[in-house]
Amino acid sequence: MFQATLIRRNKHTIRMRYKRIGKRDPTMKQIRIHDFRHSHVALLIDRETEYTIIKERLRHASIVTTIDTYGHLFPNKQRETAYALDKFF
């Protein structure tokens, strides 16, 4: 119960701060707060952060959810894996 209240309060605080920042520069394109989440993940992937760390930060119950949602941001992983296997054999 306490945690749910705390999460709601944090979400409200983030939204209010975001709106305040948006008012400073009316020419700035407004994006959804959820889009920040995707940008955050894209940055982590670009920095080659481990899948499990990303999963934990996003609070996904399963790594499958993380990979299914953000797998398209890992385009070079398949190529890198193939090259590594080629070198191995």
C-alpha positions as CSV (number, residue, x, y, z in Angstrom):
1,M,0.0,0.0,0.0
2,F,2.7,2.5,1.0
3,Q,4.8,1.6,-2.2
4,A,1.8,2.2,-4.5
5,T,1.2,5.6,-2.9
6,L,4.8,6.5,-3.2
7,I,4.8,5.5,-6.9
8,R,1.7,7.5,-7.6
9,R,3.3,10.5,-5.9
10,N,6.5,10.2,-7.8
11,K,4.6,9.9,-11.1
12,H,2.7,13.1,-10.2
13,T,5.9,14.9,-9.3
14,I,7.5,14.0,-12.6
15,R,4.5,15.1,-14.6
16,M,4.4,18.4,-12.8
17,R,8.1,19.1,-13.3
18,Y,7.8,18.1,-16.9
19,K,5.0,20.6,-17.5
20,R,6.9,23.3,-15.7
21,I,9.9,22.7,-18.0
22,G,7.7,22.7,-21.0
23,K,6.3,26.1,-20.1
24,R,9.8,27.7,-20.1
25,D,10.2,27.1,-23.9
26,P,6.9,27.1,-25.8
27,T,8.8,26.2,-29.0
28,M,10.0,22.9,-27.5
29,K,8.1,20.0,-29.0
30,Q,6.1,18.3,-26.3
31,I,6.5,14.5,-26.1
32,R,4.9,12.0,-23.9
33,I,6.7,11.1,-20.7
34,H,6.5,7.5,-21.8
35,D,8.8,8.5,-24.7
36,F,11.5,9.3,-22.2
37,R,11.4,5.7,-21.2
38,H,12.1,4.6,-24.7
39,S,14.9,7.1,-25.1
40,H,16.4,6.0,-21.8
41,V,16.4,2.4,-23.0
42,A,17.9,3.3,-26.4
43,L,20.7,5.1,-24.6
44,L,21.4,2.1,-22.4
45,I,21.4,-0.2,-25.4
46,D,23.8,2.1,-27.2
47,R,26.1,2.0,-24.2
48,E,26.0,-1.8,-24.4
49,T,24.2,-2.2,-21.0
50,E,23.3,-5.8,-20.3
51,Y,19.8,-6.9,-21.0
52,T,19.2,-7.9,-17.3
53,I,20.2,-4.5,-16.1
54,I,17.7,-2.9,-18.5
55,K,15.0,-5.4,-17.5
56,E,15.5,-4.4,-13.8
57,R,15.5,-0.7,-14.5
58,L,12.2,-1.0,-16.4
59,R,10.8,-3.4,-13.8
60,H,9.8,-5.9,-16.4
61,A,8.8,-9.3,-14.9
62,S,10.6,-11.2,-17.6
63,I,13.6,-10.6,-19.8
64,V,11.4,-11.7,-22.7
65,T,9.2,-8.6,-22.3
66,T,12.3,-6.4,-22.5
67,I,13.7,-8.1,-25.6
68,D,10.3,-8.3,-27.3
69,T,9.7,-4.6,-26.7
70,Y,13.2,-3.3,-27.5
71,G,14.7,-6.0,-29.6
72,H,14.6,-3.9,-32.7
73,L,17.2,-1.6,-31.0
74,F,19.7,-4.4,-30.9
75,P,20.3,-4.8,-34.7
76,N,24.0,-5.4,-34.5
77,K,23.8,-8.1,-31.8
78,Q,22.9,-10.8,-34.4
79,R,25.7,-9.7,-36.6
80,E,28.2,-9.5,-33.7
81,T,27.2,-13.0,-32.5
82,A,27.6,-14.4,-36.0
83,Y,31.1,-12.9,-36.3
84,A,32.0,-14.2,-32.9
85,L,30.9,-17.7,-33.9
86,D,32.8,-17.5,-37.2
87,K,36.0,-16.7,-35.3
88,F,35.4,-19.5,-32.8
89,F,35.1,-22.1,-35.6
